[in-house]
Amino acid sequence: MRVLVFQHIAVEHPGIFRDFLAADGGSFDAVELDAGEAIPSFDGYDALWVMGGPMDVWQEREHPWLAAEKRAIREWVSAGRPYLGVCLGHQLLADAMGGRVGPAAAPEVGILTVALTEAGKADPLFHGLPETKTCLQWHGAAVLGLPPDTTVLARSPVCPVQAMRIGACAYGLQYHVEATKDTVPEWACVPEYETALEAVQGPGALDRFRAEADRHLAGLNAAARILYGNFGRIVAAG
């Protein structure tokens, strides 16, 4: 599998998915959009992964490259090609395909749970995964209006669209599946993320969050490996 990756900040990369891809003999090319790198031709790529970032989908004035990214996502997904978006990548998928994204009813930051919908339980992306999933969350925006041809696959008490599928193989996940041991400490150095963390969890939140993430990391990575394998089979199925 050869993957094109859109990144929006250097510390939000495919994380543990890089290890899975390398072990399978695959490869990826990362485009750092916030640094002005150009979106390449799609020729030769089997999947598009779009990662998270501290900006919001509606901030095109502050980040003009968002408009070109949304056009590229729309072109890719409209062609029926496999897509996996995480956090901001999930929101960009919704926005690009005609949905609506805005501030969430409440931010979610921490090790939390999401529950699969009936459609999610039957979806091939979640085959072999529990109906209630422990995951890492760090977001303050959410998908508030669904694009056409969208199926909601998972939800949480404050965020009704934690996972979705558009068409046959374009997936968005609001929560993070790519976590490594470095994720929380690296992301806490991003001012927007640090502010959100302390606003939700209070002073001293980083040490608590890091310890909790470390306790759950093995389980998070095991679930990520299953989801990665499921996505790879979706790609292979064409």
RAZI-V920058 format. One record per residue. SS is DSSP state (@ for helix, = for strand, . for the rest). Layout:
ss
SS
SS
This chain:
ss
.
=
=
=
=
=
=
.
.
.
.
.
.
.
.
@
@
@
@
@
@
@
@
.
.
.
=
=
=
=
=
=
@
@
@
.
.
.
.
.
.
.
.
.
.
.
=
=
=
=
.
.
.
.
.
.
.
.
.
.
.
.
.
.
@
@
@
@
@
@
@
@
@
@
@
@
@
@
.
.
.
=
=
=
=
=
.
@
@
@
@
@
@
@
@
@
.
.
.
=
=
=
=
=
=
=
=
=
=
=
=
=
=
=
=
=
.
@
@
@
@
@
.
@
@
@
.
.
.
.
.
=
=
=
=
=
=
=
=
=
=
=
=
=
=
.
.
.
.
=
=
=
=
=
=
.
.
.
.
.
.
.
=
=
=
=
.
.
.
=
=
=
=
.
.
=
.
.
.
.
.
.
@
@
@
@
@
.
.
.
@
@
@
@
@
@
@
@
@
@
@
.
.
.
@
@
@
@
@
@
@
@
@
@
@
@
@
@
@
@
@
@
@
@
@
@
@
@
@
@
@
@
@
@
@
@
.
.
